[in-house]
């Protein structure tokens, strides 16, 4: 009789837990790679235009050997005003060695009244928002890639 080994089933982390937050960081990194390609070679300012949606703006805020900090936003022009409004206005740090991406800051206009919640709760929700937004942008056809698939791999 042959003895078969069943694969180990690892349950998904519970929402709003530290393990869940780490999983979102990893998924956001993967989605940013899907959106941007080679993260280390991104231009300082890039705009992705799609036919059926808003232009997506990416600005590099800081570069180092192991991290990249960027701002991701849409820009809205207010009616009868030269003023441009950034929304949602997210500051994201990418960690190349850990292959993770973390929301550092969300503009006051973008954040939901979370001041009374725990720090883990706030981090989980802002990074979950980035996860959903990145998927939406990718599905809309946005891309900041300038290289071919072979160059990314």
C-alpha positions, 0 to 999 in steps of 0.5 A, a space after each residue: 500500500 502506497 502512503 501518500 502525503 497530503 499537502 499542508 493547507 495553510 489558512 489565509 490570515 484573518 483580516 485586520 491581523 498582523 499576518 493579514 497586513 504582511 500578506 497585503 504588503 506582499 500583494 501590493 508589491 506584486 501589483 506595483 510590479 504588474 503596474 510599473 515593471 522594473 521599479 528601480 528604473 522608474 522615471 521621476 514623474 510618469 502619467 498613465 493614460 487610459 481611454 475610459 478612465 482618469 489619468 494616473 499620476 506617479 511621482 518618485 519622492 525618494 530613492 535608495 538602494 533598498 527602498 523607493 518611496 512614491 506618490 500615486 494619485 489622480 488629479 482633478 481640476 476644480 470647476 472654474 479654478 486653476 487649482 488641481 486636487 490630488 485624490 486619492 493621494 497615497 505615499 507608498 514605500 517599496 522595500 526591494 529586499 523584502 518584496 513588500 509595499 506599504 502605505 506610509 500616508 494617505 491624504 486627509 481627504 482620502 482617509 476615512 474617519 479612523 483616528 479612534 482606531 488602533 494603528 494596526 487597524 489603520 494600517 490594514 485599512 489603508 493598505 487594503 485600499 491600495 490593494 483594491 485601487 491597484 487592482 482597479 487601475 490594472 483592470 482599467 489598463 493603466 501601466 507605467 512599464 517602459 520595458 518589455 516582459 523579458 527585461 522585467 524577468 
